C-alpha cells in the first residue's frame, strides 16, 4: 500500500470545496504540496492495517508466541498495552510519509503525463502547484531522518520490541527501494509483489510484533489480505500503463497483456478465498474473521469483470478497504469477547 496507485483519495481532508482548495494551493503551495504528497487517506489506511495486526494479537496462540495480548476492553485500554500501540504508531507514521514522498518524487515524470483519477496518477501535488520535484526529494530526506529518530526513540524506550523495530526498518528500506534508484523495483516488474508484501503482509505482522512475539502463522494469516492488495495493485496500475511505459516504468500492466493481467487477478482473488477457507478449516481464523475476509468477494468479482475493460479501479479499491476494515473489526471483536 505504499504505491501512489493504492486507491487513496489524496486531496487534503481539511479542504471542503474546489474553490477552498484553490485558495490554499495559491497561498501556501509548498505546504499544500507536502500535505497532499503525504497522502493523508493512505496514511489513515496504513493505520487501519496496523490496528488489524494489533487486533490479531488479541487472539493469542498460534498467531503469537504466548497468550492473548488483550481479552477485554479494559485490557486494551490499560496503560501498558495502549502505550505500546501508540509508540508503534508514532514510529510507523513517519516511515509511511517518507515512503510516500519518495514515490511521489520518483513518479513526477509519470504523473505529469497520465490522466489522474481518484485512485491513480499520484496526489497531483507537483502537477497542481508547478513546484520542482526537488521539493519532495528534500522532504523525503527530512522524513527519513524523522523516521529514523522516531524508530530509535521507541526502541530505546523499550515500548517496541527489537522484532518490531527490525520490521519497521525493513519496511523503510524496501519502501524506498521500491521507488528510488538504484533499485527502483517498481520499474523492474517486481513492484506489485514488493508492495503487496509490505502493505498486505509485513504491516499486519508489524502490528502483532509491537505488542507480542509473532509466529509464522501470523504471516500466513495475513495472506488473504495481501492477495486482495495484489488485486488492487493490478487494477490501479492499469490506468497509468501508457504513461508508465513512456517513461520506462515497467510495471506488470506495461509488461503483461490484458489477458495475463486478468488471469493474475483471478489467481490472486482465488488465493484470497482459498487461504481464508483453509485458515478457517485449520482453526486459525475464527468464523467471524473468515466471514469478514469474504465480504469483499462480490467486489473482487466486479473488479475482475471490469479489469482492462474500464479504466476505473473502484471495485478493487473498495475490496481492499472493505477487507481491511471488516477484518480489523472482526479480530478485535473476537479478541475482546464481543463476538465468538
C-alpha positions, -999 to +999 in steps of 0.1 A: +000+000+000+029+023-004+024+030-040+007+060-055-019+037-070-032+020-039-066+037-043-064+065-018-082+099-020-052+121-019-067+156-017-065+172+017-093+163+040-093+197+056-104+213+023-141+214+018-146+225-018-126+231-050-126+269-045-113+265-010-086+241-022-076+266-049-071+293-024-050+271-002-029+260-032-023+296-042-015+309-007+007+281+006+017+259-024+046+242-007+027+233+025-002+221+004+021+200-018+037+184+012+003+177+027-011+162-005+020+142-013+020+126+021-014+111+010-033+115+043-060+090+034-034+064+026-017+072+059-051+065+076-054+032+057-019+022+069-030+030+104-061+008+100-040-022+087-016-016+117-046-019+140-056-051+121-023-066+132-027-054+168-062-070+167-047-103+155-026-104+186-056-104+208-063-140+196-032-153+212-016-186+200-010-198+173-007-162+159+015-151+187+041-170+208+021-167+240-013-158+254-037-132+240-024-096+245-059-083+254-090-102+263-113-074+274-118-037+266-101-029+299-071-048+288-069-029+256-072+004+274-046-005+301-016+018+301+009-009+293-009-022+262-021+012+249+013+028+253+029+001+232+003+005+205+007+043+205+045+040+204+043+016+174+021+041+156+043+071+163+072+052+147+052+039+118+037+071+105+069+090+096+081+058+078+049+059+058+052+095+049+089+091+039+079+062+015+051+083+001+073+113-006+099+091-022+072+076-045+058+110-054+093+123-062+102+092-083+069+093-102+069+130-111+075+122-148+047+097-150+023+119-130+029+147-154+018+126-184-011+105-171-048+113-166-054+113-129-083+095-113-092+095-076-073+062-074-043+065-097-019+091-110-004+102-077-015+130-055-012+156-082+008+179-058+036+188-082+014+190-112-011+212-095+015+236-080+041+236-107+068+231-080+100+212-088+104+176-078+134+185-057+109+197-031+098+162-025+134+149-026+143+172+003+110+162+020+120+125+016+153+131+032+137+150+061+110+124+066+136+096+066+155+115+093+124+119+114+115+082+109+150+071+120+149+092+151+113+080+160+123+044+155+154+048+177+134+066+203+107+040+207+133+012+206+153+028+233+121+033+254+116-005+254+080+000+243+086-015+209+103-049+206+135-055+186+115-076+162+091-048+155+119-023+152+136-046+126+104-050+106+099-012+106+135-007+094+130-033+067+098-016+056+115+018+053+144+004+032+121-017+010+097+012+005+125+035-006+140+008-029+105+004-044+106+039-059+142+052-059+174+043-078+195+023-079+169-004-075+136+013-083+118-020-080+085-008-094+102+000-127+115-036-129+083-056-129+085-066-092+069-036-077+035-052-073+050-081-053+070-058-031+041-035-025+016-063-016+042-079+007+049-046+025+013-034+029-005-067+030+018-089+050+046-071+067+024-043+081-001-065+099+028-086+113+044-054+125+012-046+144+014-080+160+051-076+168+046-043+186+026-060+214+036-096+211+061-121+195+046-131+162+048-166+149+050-178+113+012-184+115+007-147+119+023-141+085+002-169+069-029-153+084-022-121+065-020-139+032-057-134+023-055-097+028-021-095+009-038-113-020-065-087-021-039-059-020-023-076-051-057-074-069-059-038-061-025-031-074-031-048-107-063-028-111-049+006-101-017+003-123-038-003-154-050+033-160-014+046-159+002+019-182+008+042-211+024+070-191+045+044-172+056+029-205+065+063-219+090+070-190+104+034-189+085+023-158+080-014-164+050-023-142+031-055-148+005-035-166+031-025-191+049-058-193+018-081-195-010-085-219-046-077-208-054-114-207-024-122-185-033-093-161-069-107-158-056-142-151-032-130-125-060-110-108-083-141-108-055-162-093-050-137-065-087-135-058-090-173-057-059-174-034-076-149-010-107-171-008-089-204-007-065-193+021-093-179+041-112-212+039-080-231+048-073-209+077-108-213+090-108-251+085-074-252+103-087-233+133-066-202+128-095-180+116-125-178+139-157-179+119-164-141+122-129-134+109-133-158+080-167-142+071-151-107+073-124-118+048-151-130+024-173-099+024-154-083-004-158-113-028-186-096-048-163-065-052-134-087-064-157-104-089-168-069-102-132-058-102-122-087-124-152-081-147-141-045-155-103-050-154-086-039-186-121-031-200-128+000-179-102+024-166-119+028-132-104+005-105-131+014-079-144-021-072-109-034-065-100-004-043-132-009-023-124-047-020-091-038-003-106-012+020-136-034+029-114-064+037-090-042+059-119-027+078-140-058+082-110-080+093-099-054+118-133-051+134-136-089+134-103-096+151-108-070+178-144-082+184-133-118+188-103-110+208-121-088+233-150-112+236-176-091+219-185-119+195-173-155+194 
